[in-house]
Amino acid sequence: SDIAADIVLANITADVLERLAPSIPKNLKRGGALILSGIIDGKLKCVIDAYEAQGLTLESRQKRGEWNALAFRNL
């Protein structure tokens, strides 16, 4: 059966996040939030591009040192 979540959280490496980009949004309800963290500066653009290409909207970014967290919304 399909899973439809209000919120999905992932704190894993950017390479894995990029590979999961086509599948994660399919399990997120319309209006749902996706929070991704553990992303180093050098991989930030690739991760953002991968999830925006799936139709998600970047709502915010938090940065601590070289680490980033991203909040997307499935609008």
All heavy atoms as TSV, in Angstrom:
chain	resi	resn	atom	element	x	y	z
A	1	SER	N	N	0.833	-1.196	0.000
A	1	SER	CA	C	0.000	0.000	0.000
A	1	SER	C	C	0.872	1.251	0.000
A	1	SER	O	O	2.003	1.236	0.484
A	1	SER	CB	C	-0.930	-0.002	1.205
A	1	SER	OG	O	-0.178	0.103	2.392
A	2	ASP	N	N	0.337	2.315	-0.510
A	2	ASP	CA	C	1.080	3.565	-0.578
A	2	ASP	C	C	1.077	4.253	0.781
A	2	ASP	O	O	0.107	4.191	1.526
A	2	ASP	CB	C	0.467	4.502	-1.614
A	2	ASP	CG	C	0.643	3.992	-3.031
A	2	ASP	OD1	O	1.501	3.128	-3.254
A	2	ASP	OD2	O	-0.086	4.465	-3.899
A	3	ILE	N	N	2.172	4.910	1.070
A	3	ILE	CA	C	2.298	5.687	2.299
A	3	ILE	C	C	2.190	7.151	1.917
A	3	ILE	O	O	2.815	7.598	0.959
A	3	ILE	CB	C	3.661	5.436	2.972
A	3	ILE	CG1	C	3.785	3.980	3.382
A	3	ILE	CG2	C	3.844	6.345	4.169
A	3	ILE	CD1	C	5.165	3.593	3.837
A	4	ALA	N	N	1.400	7.906	2.669
A	4	ALA	CA	C	1.293	9.348	2.440
A	4	ALA	C	C	1.507	10.039	3.779
A	4	ALA	O	O	0.682	9.947	4.679
A	4	ALA	CB	C	-0.059	9.711	1.864
A	5	ALA	N	N	2.647	10.698	3.912
A	5	ALA	CA	C	3.033	11.319	5.175
A	5	ALA	C	C	2.828	12.831	5.142
A	5	ALA	O	O	2.926	13.457	4.101
A	5	ALA	CB	C	4.499	11.016	5.469
A	6	ASP	N	N	2.532	13.390	6.317
A	6	ASP	CA	C	2.457	14.843	6.458
A	6	ASP	C	C	3.855	15.450	6.528
A	6	ASP	O	O	4.081	16.554	6.049
A	6	ASP	CB	C	1.696	15.223	7.733
A	6	ASP	CG	C	0.234	14.846	7.662
A	6	ASP	OD1	O	-0.413	15.175	6.655
A	6	ASP	OD2	O	-0.259	14.210	8.610
A	7	ILE	N	N	4.775	14.710	7.161
A	7	ILE	CA	C	6.154	15.183	7.343
A	7	ILE	C	C	7.106	14.024	7.091
A	7	ILE	O	O	6.878	12.911	7.575
A	7	ILE	CB	C	6.394	15.710	8.773
A	7	ILE	CG1	C	5.446	16.867	9.091
A	7	ILE	CG2	C	7.848	16.142	8.958
A	7	ILE	CD1	C	5.485	17.300	10.539
A	8	VAL	N	N	8.169	14.296	6.345
A	8	VAL	CA	C	9.253	13.339	6.155
A	8	VAL	C	C	10.539	14.032	6.600
A	8	VAL	O	O	10.803	15.171	6.206
A	8	VAL	CB	C	9.368	12.889	4.683
A	8	VAL	CG1	C	10.584	11.998	4.484
A	8	VAL	CG2	C	8.099	12.172	4.236
A	9	LEU	N	N	11.316	13.332	7.437
A	9	LEU	CA	C	12.594	13.851	7.932
A	9	LEU	C	C	13.704	12.913	7.499
A	9	LEU	O	O	13.550	11.696	7.577
A	9	LEU	CB	C	12.592	13.919	9.468
A	9	LEU	CG	C	11.465	14.668	10.133
A	9	LEU	CD1	C	11.475	14.422	11.627
A	9	LEU	CD2	C	11.577	16.143	9.840
A	10	ALA	N	N	14.833	13.489	7.068
A	10	ALA	CA	C	15.982	12.665	6.710
A	10	ALA	C	C	17.267	13.412	7.046
A	10	ALA	O	O	17.441	14.558	6.667
A	10	ALA	CB	C	15.954	12.326	5.223
A	11	ASN	N	N	18.143	12.750	7.781
A	11	ASN	CA	C	19.445	13.299	8.129
A	11	ASN	C	C	20.492	12.288	7.666
A	11	ASN	O	O	21.008	11.499	8.458
A	11	ASN	CB	C	19.539	13.548	9.642
A	11	ASN	CG	C	20.872	14.145	10.043
A	11	ASN	OD1	O	21.609	14.656	9.212
A	11	ASN	ND2	N	21.195	14.063	11.314
A	12	ILE	N	N	20.722	12.296	6.355
A	12	ILE	CA	C	21.667	11.360	5.746
A	12	ILE	C	C	22.498	12.112	4.720
A	12	ILE	O	O	22.243	13.281	4.446
A	12	ILE	CB	C	20.939	10.153	5.109
A	12	ILE	CG1	C	19.807	10.611	4.196
A	12	ILE	CG2	C	20.395	9.224	6.182
A	12	ILE	CD1	C	19.021	9.492	3.548
A	13	THR	N	N	23.467	11.445	4.138
A	13	THR	CA	C	24.384	12.145	3.245
A	13	THR	C	C	23.685	12.659	1.989
A	13	THR	O	O	22.679	12.101	1.536
A	13	THR	CB	C	25.557	11.238	2.809
A	13	THR	OG1	O	25.040	10.180	2.008
A	13	THR	CG2	C	26.303	10.686	4.013
A	14	ALA	N	N	24.245	13.718	1.444
A	14	ALA	CA	C	23.669	14.362	0.261
A	14	ALA	C	C	23.569	13.402	-0.925
A	14	ALA	O	O	22.598	13.458	-1.676
A	14	ALA	CB	C	24.489	15.591	-0.119
A	15	ASP	N	N	24.551	12.525	-1.092
A	15	ASP	CA	C	24.508	11.589	-2.218
A	15	ASP	C	C	23.281	10.684	-2.124
A	15	ASP	O	O	22.608	10.433	-3.125
A	15	ASP	CB	C	25.784	10.741	-2.266
A	15	ASP	CG	C	27.010	11.573	-2.615
A	15	ASP	OD1	O	26.847	12.655	-3.217
A	15	ASP	OD2	O	28.127	11.147	-2.282
A	16	VAL	N	N	22.979	10.211	-0.919
A	16	VAL	CA	C	21.806	9.360	-0.732
A	16	VAL	C	C	20.535	10.183	-0.923
A	16	VAL	O	O	19.580	9.730	-1.562
A	16	VAL	CB	C	21.833	8.688	0.660
A	16	VAL	CG1	C	20.545	7.930	0.921
A	16	VAL	CG2	C	23.036	7.765	0.774
A	17	LEU	N	N	20.503	11.398	-0.401
A	17	LEU	CA	C	19.334	12.263	-0.582
A	17	LEU	C	C	19.048	12.499	-2.061
A	17	LEU	O	O	17.892	12.486	-2.477
A	17	LEU	CB	C	19.535	13.599	0.135
A	17	LEU	CG	C	19.525	13.536	1.658
A	17	LEU	CD1	C	19.887	14.902	2.238
A	17	LEU	CD2	C	18.178	13.056	2.179
A	18	GLU	N	N	20.098	12.713	-2.835
A	18	GLU	CA	C	19.906	12.918	-4.275
A	18	GLU	C	C	19.310	11.671	-4.926
A	18	GLU	O	O	18.403	11.770	-5.752
A	18	GLU	CB	C	21.228	13.265	-4.953
A	18	GLU	CG	C	21.682	14.685	-4.697
A	18	GLU	CD	C	22.995	14.976	-5.387
A	18	GLU	OE1	O	22.984	15.116	-6.623
A	18	GLU	OE2	O	24.030	15.051	-4.688
A	19	ARG	N	N	19.803	10.494	-4.564
A	19	ARG	CA	C	19.285	9.252	-5.144
A	19	ARG	C	C	17.830	9.012	-4.760
A	19	ARG	O	O	17.077	8.403	-5.520
A	19	ARG	CB	C	20.145	8.054	-4.715
A	19	ARG	CG	C	21.469	7.977	-5.429
A	19	ARG	CD	C	22.100	6.601	-5.317
A	19	ARG	NE	N	22.296	6.146	-3.951
A	19	ARG	CZ	C	23.387	6.368	-3.215
A	19	ARG	NH1	N	24.387	7.058	-3.713
A	19	ARG	NH2	N	23.472	5.896	-1.995
A	20	LEU	N	N	17.427	9.469	-3.574
A	20	LEU	CA	C	16.066	9.263	-3.100
A	20	LEU	C	C	15.075	10.319	-3.616
A	20	LEU	O	O	13.866	10.173	-3.428
A	20	LEU	CB	C	16.038	9.254	-1.569
A	20	LEU	CG	C	16.720	8.067	-0.904
A	20	LEU	CD1	C	16.748	8.261	0.604
A	20	LEU	CD2	C	16.032	6.764	-1.271
A	21	ALA	N	N	15.572	11.356	-4.265
A	21	ALA	CA	C	14.708	12.461	-4.702
A	21	ALA	C	C	13.499	12.016	-5.528
A	21	ALA	O	O	12.405	12.531	-5.323
A	21	ALA	CB	C	15.513	13.519	-5.448
A	22	PRO	N	N	13.613	11.056	-6.426
A	22	PRO	CA	C	12.432	10.659	-7.192
A	22	PRO	C	C	11.384	9.900	-6.358
A	22	PRO	O	O	10.213	9.898	-6.699
A	22	PRO	CB	C	12.994	9.746	-8.284
A	22	PRO	CG	C	14.429	10.135	-8.397
A	22	PRO	CD	C	14.846	10.503	-6.999
A	23	SER	N	N	11.791	9.264	-5.256
A	23	SER	CA	C	10.845	8.442	-4.500
A	23	SER	C	C	10.243	9.143	-3.285
A	23	SER	O	O	9.065	8.938	-2.988
A	23	SER	CB	C	11.506	7.129	-4.070
A	23	SER	OG	O	12.627	7.374	-3.264
A	24	ILE	N	N	10.993	9.951	-2.570
A	24	ILE	CA	C	10.476	10.570	-1.340
A	24	ILE	C	C	9.233	11.430	-1.598
A	24	ILE	O	O	8.234	11.273	-0.896
A	24	ILE	CB	C	11.564	11.377	-0.602
A	24	ILE	CG1	C	12.587	10.422	0.018
A	24	ILE	CG2	C	10.955	12.252	0.481
A	24	ILE	CD1	C	13.746	11.115	0.712
A	25	PRO	N	N	9.232	12.333	-2.566
A	25	PRO	CA	C	8.046	13.187	-2.755
A	25	PRO	C	C	6.774	12.409	-3.058
A	25	PRO	O	O	5.682	12.864	-2.745
A	25	PRO	CB	C	8.440	14.097	-3.917
A	25	PRO	CG	C	9.928	14.151	-3.851
A	25	PRO	CD	C	10.333	12.767	-3.427
A	26	LYS	N	N	6.883	11.219	-3.632
A	26	LYS	CA	C	5.708	10.398	-3.938
A	26	LYS	C	C	4.989	9.953	-2.670
A	26	LYS	O	O	3.824	9.590	-2.715
A	26	LYS	CB	C	6.117	9.165	-4.745
A	26	LYS	CG	C	6.617	9.489	-6.128
A	26	LYS	CD	C	7.079	8.234	-6.832
A	26	LYS	CE	C	7.699	8.565	-8.174
A	26	LYS	NZ	N	8.259	7.396	-8.833
A	27	ASN	N	N	5.696	9.962	-1.539
A	27	ASN	CA	C	5.125	9.522	-0.266
A	27	ASN	C	C	4.767	10.689	0.646
A	27	ASN	O	O	4.543	10.495	1.842
A	27	ASN	CB	C	6.100	8.586	0.444
A	27	ASN	CG	C	6.336	7.324	-0.353
A	27	ASN	OD1	O	5.397	6.693	-0.803
A	27	ASN	ND2	N	7.579	6.983	-0.569
A	28	LEU	N	N	4.726	11.889	0.094
A	28	LEU	CA	C	4.442	13.093	0.871
A	28	LEU	C	C	3.088	13.655	0.439
A	28	LEU	O	O	2.849	13.856	-0.747
A	28	LEU	CB	C	5.555	14.117	0.613
A	28	LEU	CG	C	5.616	15.359	1.475
A	28	LEU	CD1	C	5.793	15.001	2.944
A	28	LEU	CD2	C	6.765	16.246	1.013
A	29	LYS	N	N	2.213	13.871	1.414
A	29	LYS	CA	C	0.899	14.432	1.108
A	29	LYS	C	C	1.019	15.827	0.498
A	29	LYS	O	O	2.002	16.525	0.747
A	29	LYS	CB	C	0.060	14.545	2.385
A	29	LYS	CG	C	-0.423	13.244	2.929
A	29	LYS	CD	C	-1.275	13.475	4.165
A	29	LYS	CE	C	-1.757	12.169	4.746
A	29	LYS	NZ	N	-2.507	12.382	5.996
A	30	ARG	N	N	0.018	16.227	-0.253
A	30	ARG	CA	C	-0.066	17.591	-0.766
A	30	ARG	C	C	-0.081	18.519	0.450
A	30	ARG	O	O	-0.803	18.288	1.410
A	30	ARG	CB	C	-1.340	17.764	-1.595
A	30	ARG	CG	C	-1.567	19.158	-2.104
A	30	ARG	CD	C	-0.692	19.571	-3.244
A	30	ARG	NE	N	-0.848	18.729	-4.411
A	30	ARG	CZ	C	0.117	18.625	-5.338
A	30	ARG	NH1	N	1.244	19.278	-5.211
A	30	ARG	NH2	N	-0.060	17.869	-6.379
A	31	GLY	N	N	0.783	19.526	0.452
A	31	GLY	CA	C	0.912	20.424	1.592
A	31	GLY	C	C	1.890	19.924	2.639
A	31	GLY	O	O	2.189	20.629	3.595
A	32	GLY	N	N	2.388	18.701	2.464
A	32	GLY	CA	C	3.312	18.106	3.430
A	32	GLY	C	C	4.686	18.753	3.407
A	32	GLY	O	O	5.061	19.433	2.456
A	33	ALA	N	N	5.427	18.523	4.486
A	33	ALA	CA	C	6.762	19.108	4.645
A	33	ALA	C	C	7.835	18.025	4.550
A	33	ALA	O	O	7.663	16.916	5.054
A	33	ALA	CB	C	6.870	19.814	5.988
A	34	LEU	N	N	8.936	18.381	3.921
A	34	LEU	CA	C	10.114	17.520	3.835
A	34	LEU	C	C	11.277	18.277	4.460
A	34	LEU	O	O	11.613	19.378	4.017
A	34	LEU	CB	C	10.431	17.177	2.379
A	34	LEU	CG	C	11.753	16.449	2.133
A	34	LEU	CD1	C	11.755	15.084	2.810
A	34	LEU	CD2	C	12.010	16.310	0.637
A	35	ILE	N	N	11.880	17.700	5.495
A	35	ILE	CA	C	13.019	18.312	6.177
A	35	ILE	C	C	14.238	17.438	5.913
A	35	ILE	O	O	14.236	16.250	6.252
A	35	ILE	CB	C	12.786	18.403	7.706
A	35	ILE	CG1	C	11.419	18.990	8.034
A	35	ILE	CG2	C	13.942	19.154	8.373
A	35	ILE	CD1	C	11.198	20.395	7.609
A	36	LEU	N	N	15.252	18.015	5.307
A	36	LEU	CA	C	16.491	17.307	5.011
A	36	LEU	C	C	17.631	17.986	5.754
A	36	LEU	O	O	17.736	19.215	5.731
A	36	LEU	CB	C	16.785	17.338	3.510
A	36	LEU	CG	C	15.688	16.815	2.588
A	36	LEU	CD1	C	16.105	16.994	1.128
A	36	LEU	CD2	C	15.387	15.362	2.890
A	37	SER	N	N	18.499	17.214	6.405
A	37	SER	CA	C	19.640	17.816	7.098
A	37	SER	C	C	20.871	16.946	6.918
A	37	SER	O	O	20.810	15.850	6.371
A	37	SER	CB	C	19.319	18.012	8.585
A	37	SER	OG	O	19.076	16.780	9.203
A	38	GLY	N	N	22.008	17.488	7.370
A	38	GLY	CA	C	23.275	16.794	7.210
A	38	GLY	C	C	23.892	17.022	5.846
A	38	GLY	O	O	24.630	16.182	5.346
A	39	ILE	N	N	23.586	18.159	5.246
A	39	ILE	CA	C	24.052	18.467	3.885
A	39	ILE	C	C	25.194	19.470	3.966
A	39	ILE	O	O	25.022	20.570	4.489
A	39	ILE	CB	C	22.899	19.051	3.038
A	39	ILE	CG1	C	21.692	18.107	3.062
A	39	ILE	CG2	C	23.369	19.323	1.610
A	39	ILE	CD1	C	20.404	18.764	2.657
A	40	ILE	N	N	26.360	19.092	3.442
A	40	ILE	CA	C	27.498	20.018	3.460
A	40	ILE	C	C	27.331	21.069	2.367
A	40	ILE	O	O	26.607	20.862	1.390
A	40	ILE	CB	C	28.852	19.283	3.314
A	40	ILE	CG1	C	28.919	18.490	2.014
A	40	ILE	CG2	C	29.107	18.384	4.521
A	40	ILE	CD1	C	30.290	17.918	1.708
A	41	ASP	N	N	28.009	22.194	2.566
A	41	ASP	CA	C	27.889	23.325	1.639
A	41	ASP	C	C	28.091	22.921	0.183
A	41	ASP	O	O	27.337	23.337	-0.689
A	41	ASP	CB	C	28.908	24.418	1.994
A	41	ASP	CG	C	28.553	25.170	3.268
A	41	ASP	OD1	O	27.382	25.124	3.687
A	41	ASP	OD2	O	29.457	25.805	3.839
A	42	GLY	N	N	29.104	22.111	-0.080
A	42	GLY	CA	C	29.452	21.757	-1.452
A	42	GLY	C	C	28.393	20.942	-2.178
A	42	GLY	O	O	28.410	20.853	-3.401
A	43	LYS	N	N	27.476	20.337	-1.440
A	43	LYS	CA	C	26.427	19.503	-2.039
A	43	LYS	C	C	25.057	20.163	-2.003
A	43	LYS	O	O	24.068	19.612	-2.489
A	43	LYS	CB	C	26.334	18.164	-1.290
A	43	LYS	CG	C	27.559	17.306	-1.409
A	43	LYS	CD	C	27.603	16.674	-2.772
A	43	LYS	CE	C	28.701	15.621	-2.854
A	43	LYS	NZ	N	28.608	14.837	-4.079
A	44	LEU	N	N	24.977	21.351	-1.422
A	44	LEU	CA	C	23.694	22.002	-1.193
A	44	LEU	C	C	22.900	22.221	-2.478
A	44	LEU	O	O	21.728	21.844	-2.570
A	44	LEU	CB	C	23.917	23.326	-0.459
A	44	LEU	CG	C	22.684	24.034	0.041
A	44	LEU	CD1	C	21.953	23.184	1.070
A	44	LEU	CD2	C	23.061	25.376	0.634
A	45	LYS	N	N	23.517	22.804	-3.483
A	45	LYS	CA	C	22.804	23.112	-4.731
A	45	LYS	C	C	22.281	21.853	-5.404
A	45	LYS	O	O	21.150	21.839	-5.899
A	45	LYS	CB	C	23.708	23.900	-5.687
A	45	LYS	CG	C	22.974	24.305	-6.971
A	45	LYS	CD	C	23.843	25.126	-7.883
A	45	LYS	CE	C	23.180	25.574	-9.159
A	45	LYS	NZ	N	21.990	24.895	-9.623
A	46	CYS	N	N	23.070	20.788	-5.395
A	46	CYS	CA	C	22.637	19.532	-6.023
A	46	CYS	C	C	21.387	18.976	-5.356
A	46	CYS	O	O	20.477	18.497	-6.034
A	46	CYS	CB	C	23.753	18.493	-5.961
A	46	CYS	SG	S	25.187	18.910	-6.953
A	47	VAL	N	N	21.344	19.033	-4.018
A	47	VAL	CA	C	20.183	18.511	-3.291
A	47	VAL	C	C	18.957	19.390	-3.557
A	47	VAL	O	O	17.864	18.884	-3.847
A	47	VAL	CB	C	20.482	18.391	-1.780
A	47	VAL	CG1	C	19.220	18.012	-1.008
A	47	VAL	CG2	C	21.582	17.367	-1.538
A	48	ILE	N	N	19.132	20.700	-3.486
A	48	ILE	CA	C	18.008	21.605	-3.757
A	48	ILE	C	C	17.468	21.366	-5.172
A	48	ILE	O	O	16.263	21.219	-5.367
A	48	ILE	CB	C	18.431	23.079	-3.572
A	48	ILE	CG1	C	18.703	23.363	-2.098
A	48	ILE	CG2	C	17.354	24.022	-4.124
A	48	ILE	CD1	C	19.339	24.720	-1.827
A	49	ASP	N	N	18.357	21.311	-6.142
A	49	ASP	CA	C	17.934	21.096	-7.531
A	49	ASP	C	C	17.177	19.774	-7.686
A	49	ASP	O	O	16.167	19.711	-8.401
A	49	ASP	CB	C	19.139	21.108	-8.471
A	49	ASP	CG	C	19.743	22.493	-8.649
A	49	ASP	OD1	O	19.131	23.492	-8.203
A	49	ASP	OD2	O	20.855	22.571	-9.217
A	50	ALA	N	N	17.653	18.722	-7.022
A	50	ALA	CA	C	17.032	17.396	-7.150
A	50	ALA	C	C	15.591	17.406	-6.643
A	50	ALA	O	O	14.705	16.806	-7.266
A	50	ALA	CB	C	17.855	16.358	-6.396
A	51	TYR	N	N	15.342	18.094	-5.526
A	51	TYR	CA	C	13.989	18.096	-4.955
A	51	TYR	C	C	13.074	19.121	-5.627
A	51	TYR	O	O	11.876	18.861	-5.773
A	51	TYR	CB	C	14.051	18.253	-3.434
A	51	TYR	CG	C	14.492	16.952	-2.817
A	51	TYR	CD1	C	15.839	16.652	-2.687
A	51	TYR	CD2	C	13.567	15.994	-2.452
A	51	TYR	CE1	C	16.257	15.429	-2.189
A	51	TYR	CE2	C	13.963	14.768	-1.945
A	51	TYR	CZ	C	15.315	14.491	-1.820
A	51	TYR	OH	O	15.719	13.265	-1.346
A	52	GLU	N	N	13.626	20.230	-6.072
A	52	GLU	CA	C	12.808	21.174	-6.840
A	52	GLU	C	C	12.390	20.546	-8.167
A	52	GLU	O	O	11.286	20.787	-8.649
A	52	GLU	CB	C	13.549	22.497	-7.045
A	52	GLU	CG	C	13.607	23.321	-5.766
A	52	GLU	CD	C	14.270	24.674	-5.935
A	52	GLU	OE1	O	15.051	24.853	-6.903
A	52	GLU	OE2	O	14.015	25.550	-5.090
A	53	ALA	N	N	13.252	19.711	-8.748
A	53	ALA	CA	C	12.915	19.021	-9.999
A	53	ALA	C	C	11.752	18.054	-9.807
A	53	ALA	O	O	11.066	17.709	-10.770
A	53	ALA	CB	C	14.133	18.272	-10.534
A	54	GLN	N	N	11.494	17.648	-8.564
A	54	GLN	CA	C	10.369	16.763	-8.255
A	54	GLN	C	C	9.108	17.553	-7.907
A	54	GLN	O	O	8.099	16.979	-7.502
A	54	GLN	CB	C	10.736	15.832	-7.097
A	54	GLN	CG	C	11.894	14.911	-7.392
A	54	GLN	CD	C	11.641	14.012	-8.588
A	54	GLN	OE1	O	10.559	13.450	-8.730
A	54	GLN	NE2	N	12.621	13.887	-9.460
A	55	GLY	N	N	9.181	18.872	-8.016
A	55	GLY	CA	C	8.004	19.700	-7.787
A	55	GLY	C	C	7.872	20.255	-6.377
A	55	GLY	O	O	6.866	20.889	-6.061
A	56	LEU	N	N	8.871	20.022	-5.524
A	56	LEU	CA	C	8.814	20.565	-4.169
A	56	LEU	C	C	9.323	22.002	-4.162
A	56	LEU	O	O	10.139	22.391	-5.004
A	56	LEU	CB	C	9.637	19.708	-3.207
A	56	LEU	CG	C	9.173	18.258	-3.057
A	56	LEU	CD1	C	10.026	17.538	-2.027
A	56	LEU	CD2	C	7.710	18.171	-2.699
A	57	THR	N	N	8.849	22.779	-3.200
A	57	THR	CA	C	9.233	24.183	-3.072
A	57	THR	C	C	10.101	24.359	-1.831
A	57	THR	O	O	9.682	23.990	-0.731
A	57	THR	CB	C	7.968	25.062	-2.940
A	57	THR	OG1	O	7.162	24.867	-4.095
A	57	THR	CG2	C	8.327	26.532	-2.802
A	58	LEU	N	N	11.292	24.929	-2.010
A	58	LEU	CA	C	12.172	25.203	-0.875
A	58	LEU	C	C	11.602	26.372	-0.084
A	58	LEU	O	O	11.385	27.446	-0.632
A	58	LEU	CB	C	13.590	25.537	-1.363
A	58	LEU	CG	C	14.615	25.835	-0.273
A	58	LEU	CD1	C	14.846	24.625	0.621
A	58	LEU	CD2	C	15.917	26.306	-0.896
A	59	GLU	N	N	11.322	26.140	1.202
A	59	GLU	CA	C	10.746	27.184	2.047
A	59	GLU	C	C	11.770	27.827	2.965
A	59	GLU	O	O	11.647	28.996	3.286
A	59	GLU	CB	C	9.593	26.622	2.878
A	59	GLU	CG	C	8.385	26.302	2.040
A	59	GLU	CD	C	7.134	26.146	2.867
A	59	GLU	OE1	O	7.203	25.647	4.000
A	59	GLU	OE2	O	6.071	26.554	2.363
A	60	SER	N	N	12.751	27.057	3.433
A	60	SER	CA	C	13.755	27.656	4.314
A	60	SER	C	C	15.018	26.815	4.353
A	60	SER	O	O	15.019	25.645	3.979
A	60	SER	CB	C	13.210	27.843	5.733
A	60	SER	OG	O	12.983	26.599	6.345
A	61	ARG	N	N	16.076	27.462	4.802
A	61	ARG	CA	C	17.387	26.824	4.935
A	61	ARG	C	C	18.001	27.288	6.240
A	61	ARG	O	O	17.975	28.474	6.556
A	61	ARG	CB	C	18.275	27.234	3.765
A	61	ARG	CG	C	19.711	26.788	3.915
A	61	ARG	CD	C	20.550	27.328	2.754
A	61	ARG	NE	N	21.955	27.195	3.071
A	61	ARG	CZ	C	22.913	27.943	2.567
A	61	ARG	NH1	N	22.619	28.893	1.701
A	61	ARG	NH2	N	24.160	27.755	2.908
A	62	GLN	N	N	18.527	26.345	6.988
A	62	GLN	CA	C	19.262	26.661	8.209
A	62	GLN	C	C	20.696	26.207	8.010
A	62	GLN	O	O	20.937	25.166	7.395
A	62	GLN	CB	C	18.660	25.920	9.414
A	62	GLN	CG	C	17.244	26.321	9.728
A	62	GLN	CD	C	17.148	27.725	10.293
A	62	GLN	OE1	O	17.964	28.130	11.107
A	62	GLN	NE2	N	16.162	28.471	9.843
A	63	LYS	N	N	21.629	26.975	8.536
A	63	LYS	CA	C	23.050	26.666	8.362
A	63	LYS	C	C	23.750	26.738	9.703
A	63	LYS	O	O	23.530	27.659	10.481
A	63	LYS	CB	C	23.657	27.669	7.378
A	63	LYS	CG	C	25.124	27.466	7.089
A	63	LYS	CD	C	25.547	28.388	5.953
A	63	LYS	CE	C	27.042	28.399	5.735
A	63	LYS	NZ	N	27.602	27.077	5.508
A	64	ARG	N	N	24.576	25.731	9.974
A	64	ARG	CA	C	25.421	25.735	11.162
A	64	ARG	C	C	26.787	25.221	10.737
A	64	ARG	O	O	26.929	24.057	10.399
A	64	ARG	CB	C	24.830	24.864	12.261
A	64	ARG	CG	C	25.666	24.909	13.535
A	64	ARG	CD	C	24.984	24.234	14.689
A	64	ARG	NE	N	23.779	24.979	15.038
A	64	ARG	CZ	C	22.808	24.485	15.785
A	64	ARG	NH1	N	22.879	23.267	16.253
A	64	ARG	NH2	N	21.747	25.209	16.065
A	65	GLY	N	N	27.773	26.118	10.713
A	65	GLY	CA	C	29.086	25.737	10.192
A	65	GLY	C	C	28.953	25.406	8.719
A	65	GLY	O	O	28.384	26.168	7.956
A	66	GLU	N	N	29.483	24.244	8.321
A	66	GLU	CA	C	29.359	23.833	6.912
A	66	GLU	C	C	28.138	22.949	6.676
A	66	GLU	O	O	27.912	22.478	5.573
A	66	GLU	CB	C	30.615	23.110	6.453
A	66	GLU	CG	C	30.796	21.735	7.044
A	66	GLU	CD	C	31.927	20.933	6.393
A	66	GLU	OE1	O	32.659	21.491	5.574
A	66	GLU	OE2	O	32.042	19.752	6.716
A	67	TRP	N	N	27.320	22.738	7.712
A	67	TRP	CA	C	26.155	21.862	7.614
A	67	TRP	C	C	24.884	22.659	7.360
A	67	TRP	O	O	24.714	23.743	7.882
A	67	TRP	CB	C	26.004	21.049	8.897
A	67	TRP	CG	C	27.156	20.141	9.107
A	67	TRP	CD1	C	28.214	20.358	9.955
A	67	TRP	CD2	C	27.420	18.912	8.448
A	67	TRP	NE1	N	29.103	19.330	9.863
A	67	TRP	CE2	C	28.641	18.415	8.936
A	67	TRP	CE3	C	26.745	18.170	7.494
A	67	TRP	CZ2	C	29.194	17.217	8.506
A	67	TRP	CZ3	C	27.297	16.975	7.062
A	67	TRP	CH2	C	28.497	16.506	7.570
A	68	ASN	N	N	23.994	22.078	6.564
A	68	ASN	CA	C	22.750	22.743	6.186
A	68	ASN	C	C	21.558	21.821	6.411
A	68	ASN	O	O	21.668	20.602	6.300
A	68	ASN	CB	C	22.787	23.102	4.695
A	68	ASN	CG	C	23.858	24.100	4.382
A	68	ASN	OD1	O	23.644	25.297	4.491
A	68	ASN	ND2	N	25.047	23.618	4.006
A	69	ALA	N	N	20.433	22.448	6.709
A	69	ALA	CA	C	19.141	21.766	6.764
A	69	ALA	C	C	18.193	22.528	5.854
A	69	ALA	O	O	18.234	23.760	5.775
A	69	ALA	CB	C	18.600	21.741	8.190
A	70	LEU	N	N	17.366	21.795	5.146
A	70	LEU	CA	C	16.443	22.373	4.177
A	70	LEU	C	C	15.008	21.962	4.517
A	70	LEU	O	O	14.767	20.827	4.924
A	70	LEU	CB	C	16.760	21.880	2.764
A	70	LEU	CG	C	18.179	22.137	2.264
A	70	LEU	CD1	C	18.408	21.382	0.955
A	70	LEU	CD2	C	18.421	23.622	2.085
A	71	ALA	N	N	14.085	22.879	4.341
A	71	ALA	CA	C	12.660	22.588	4.512
A	71	ALA	C	C	11.958	22.835	3.185
A	71	ALA	O	O	11.998	23.960	2.661
A	71	ALA	CB	C	12.061	23.440	5.616
A	72	PHE	N	N	11.355	21.790	2.653
A	72	PHE	CA	C	10.588	21.875	1.413
A	72	PHE	C	C	9.114	21.656	1.736
A	72	PHE	O	O	8.766	21.041	2.731
A	72	PHE	CB	C	11.012	20.759	0.439
A	72	PHE	CG	C	12.382	20.918	-0.124
A	72	PHE	CD1	C	13.475	20.341	0.507
A	72	PHE	CD2	C	12.595	21.595	-1.305
A	72	PHE	CE1	C	14.755	20.455	-0.016
A	72	PHE	CE2	C	13.866	21.702	-1.859
A	72	PHE	CZ	C	14.946	21.137	-1.208
A	73	ARG	N	N	8.249	22.121	0.838
A	73	ARG	CA	C	6.815	21.897	0.961
A	73	ARG	C	C	6.309	21.319	-0.352
A	73	ARG	O	O	6.749	21.730	-1.438
A	73	ARG	CB	C	6.112	23.226	1.247
A	73	ARG	CG	C	4.629	23.128	1.455
A	73	ARG	CD	C	4.173	22.657	2.779
A	73	ARG	NE	N	4.691	23.457	3.878
A	73	ARG	CZ	C	4.490	23.144	5.141
A	73	ARG	NH1	N	3.799	22.067	5.463
A	73	ARG	NH2	N	4.971	23.900	6.095
A	74	ASN	N	N	5.405	20.366	-0.258
A	74	ASN	CA	C	4.782	19.764	-1.426
A	74	ASN	C	C	3.494	20.550	-1.719
A	74	ASN	O	O	2.420	20.214	-1.230
A	74	ASN	CB	C	4.469	18.289	-1.167
A	74	ASN	CG	C	3.954	17.590	-2.401
A	74	ASN	OD1	O	4.131	18.064	-3.515
A	74	ASN	ND2	N	3.337	16.445	-2.209
A	75	LEU	N	N	3.610	21.622	-2.487
A	75	LEU	CA	C	2.465	22.488	-2.766
A	75	LEU	C	C	1.624	21.985	-3.913
A	75	LEU	O	O	2.032	21.216	-4.710
A	75	LEU	CB	C	2.957	23.916	-3.053
A	75	LEU	CG	C	3.720	24.566	-1.916
A	75	LEU	CD1	C	4.251	25.925	-2.335
A	75	LEU	CD2	C	2.846	24.711	-0.685
